Amino acid sequence: MSAFSNIPPQAVLPLGAYDLAELRRAALRADQRLLHADCSQATDKGGVMDALASAFALPAHFGRNLDALYDCVTDLAPLPEADQPGFVVILEELPAESDGGFDRDALLDVFRDAADFFFDKGTAFRVFYSVRKQAPPRAQGARSD
């Protein structure tokens, strides 16, 4: 039974309920293109865009904005010899909502729109994401030595 058997072919889901190693293995077994972006060092939208550009090998002309991200993601091709063409996208450690003006919902909407695009092409597009935990607020008057 595949890790994907209970996951729709077009989905954007929190990673927490899934085992990352099993998702990787399932992508390999299904000949699905795995795109894994580690965003743990990103502190704002620009940092996230840089992490995505690097992880997805986006072209040099990538404009580091949401419209350009959609255009570049929908230009990606699944593995040519795949029996079941598709993508498994892992967005790990996205910044928390309030970090640097980053709008996580808008970013995830880009991936939802890309999933709709790939649905029309008969190509699976599954996205799993996690959000970096914010550091707890320091108590007023607390010292940082």
C-alpha positions as CSV (number, residue, x, y, z in Angstrom):
1,M,0.0,0.0,0.0
2,S,1.5,3.3,-1.1
3,A,1.8,6.3,1.2
4,F,-0.2,8.1,-1.4
5,S,-3.2,5.7,-1.5
6,N,-5.2,8.0,0.9
7,I,-3.9,11.3,-0.5
8,P,-5.6,12.9,-3.4
9,P,-3.4,13.4,-6.5
10,Q,-3.7,17.2,-6.1
11,A,-3.3,18.3,-2.5
12,V,-1.6,20.9,-0.3
13,L,-1.4,19.5,3.2
14,P,0.5,20.0,6.5
15,L,3.5,17.7,6.8
16,G,2.9,16.9,10.4
17,A,0.6,14.0,9.8
18,Y,3.1,12.3,7.4
19,D,6.4,10.6,7.7
20,L,9.0,12.5,5.6
21,A,11.1,9.5,4.9
22,E,8.1,7.5,3.8
23,L,7.0,10.3,1.5
24,R,10.4,10.3,-0.1
25,R,10.3,6.5,-0.6
26,A,6.8,6.7,-2.0
27,A,7.8,9.4,-4.5
28,L,10.7,7.2,-5.7
29,R,8.5,4.1,-6.0
30,A,5.9,6.1,-8.0
31,D,8.5,7.8,-10.3
32,Q,7.3,11.1,-9.0
33,R,9.6,14.1,-9.1
34,L,10.6,15.1,-5.5
35,L,11.1,18.8,-4.8
36,H,12.3,19.4,-1.3
37,A,12.8,23.0,-0.1
38,D,14.4,23.6,3.4
39,C,13.2,27.0,4.4
40,S,14.6,26.9,7.9
41,Q,17.0,29.8,7.3
42,A,14.5,32.0,5.6
43,T,13.3,34.9,7.7
44,D,11.1,36.7,5.1
45,K,9.5,36.3,1.7
46,G,12.8,36.9,-0.1
47,G,14.5,34.2,1.9
48,V,11.7,31.8,1.1
49,M,11.8,32.6,-2.6
50,D,15.6,32.1,-2.6
51,A,15.2,28.7,-0.9
52,L,12.5,27.6,-3.4
53,A,14.6,28.9,-6.4
54,S,17.6,26.8,-5.2
55,A,15.7,23.7,-4.2
56,F,13.6,23.6,-7.4
57,A,16.4,24.7,-9.7
58,L,14.3,27.6,-11.0
59,P,15.7,29.6,-13.9
60,A,17.9,32.7,-13.4
61,H,15.1,34.9,-14.6
62,F,12.9,33.8,-11.7
63,G,11.5,37.1,-10.3
64,R,11.2,36.1,-6.6
65,N,7.5,37.0,-6.4
66,L,4.4,34.8,-6.2
67,D,3.4,35.3,-9.9
68,A,6.8,34.3,-11.1
69,L,6.8,31.3,-8.7
70,Y,3.5,30.1,-10.2
71,D,4.9,30.5,-13.7
72,C,8.1,28.7,-12.9
73,V,6.5,25.8,-11.0
74,T,3.9,25.2,-13.7
75,D,6.8,25.1,-16.2
76,L,8.4,22.2,-14.4
77,A,8.1,18.8,-16.0
78,P,7.6,15.4,-14.3
79,L,10.1,12.7,-14.8
80,P,9.9,11.7,-18.5
81,E,9.8,7.9,-18.0
82,A,7.3,7.9,-15.2
83,D,4.3,5.6,-15.4
84,Q,2.3,7.9,-13.2
85,P,3.7,11.4,-13.8
86,G,3.7,13.7,-10.8
87,F,5.4,15.8,-8.2
88,V,5.9,15.5,-4.5
89,V,6.7,18.9,-3.1
90,I,8.0,19.4,0.5
91,L,8.2,22.9,1.9
92,E,9.9,22.4,5.2
93,E,10.1,25.0,8.0
94,L,8.3,27.9,6.4
95,P,8.5,31.0,8.5
96,A,5.7,31.7,11.0
97,E,3.0,34.1,9.7
98,S,4.4,37.2,11.4
99,D,8.0,36.7,10.4
100,G,9.2,39.5,8.1
101,G,5.9,40.3,6.5
102,F,5.8,36.7,5.0
103,D,2.3,35.7,3.9
104,R,2.2,31.9,4.1
105,D,-1.4,31.6,3.0
106,A,-0.6,33.5,-0.3
107,L,2.4,31.2,-0.9
108,L,0.3,28.1,-0.3
109,D,-2.4,29.5,-2.6
110,V,0.3,29.5,-5.4
111,F,0.8,25.8,-4.8
112,R,-3.0,25.2,-4.7
113,D,-3.3,27.0,-8.1
114,A,-0.4,24.9,-9.4
115,A,-2.2,21.7,-8.2
116,D,-5.3,22.8,-10.2
117,F,-3.0,23.4,-13.3
118,F,-1.5,20.0,-13.0
119,F,-4.9,18.4,-12.5
120,D,-5.9,19.7,-15.9
121,K,-2.7,18.0,-17.3
122,G,-3.5,14.7,-15.5
123,T,-0.3,15.1,-13.4
124,A,-0.3,14.5,-9.7
125,F,0.9,17.4,-7.6
126,R,1.1,16.8,-3.9
127,V,2.5,19.5,-1.5
128,F,3.4,18.9,2.1
129,Y,4.5,21.8,4.3
130,S,5.6,22.5,7.8
131,V,5.9,25.8,9.7
132,R,8.8,26.8,11.9
133,K,7.8,27.2,15.5
134,Q,8.2,30.8,16.7
135,A,10.4,31.4,19.7
136,P,8.2,32.1,22.8
137,P,8.0,35.8,23.6
138,R,10.4,36.9,26.3
139,A,8.9,37.9,29.6
140,Q,9.0,41.7,30.1
141,G,12.1,42.7,31.9
142,A,13.8,39.4,31.2
143,R,17.5,39.8,30.5
144,S,19.3,38.1,27.7
145,D,22.9,37.5,28.8
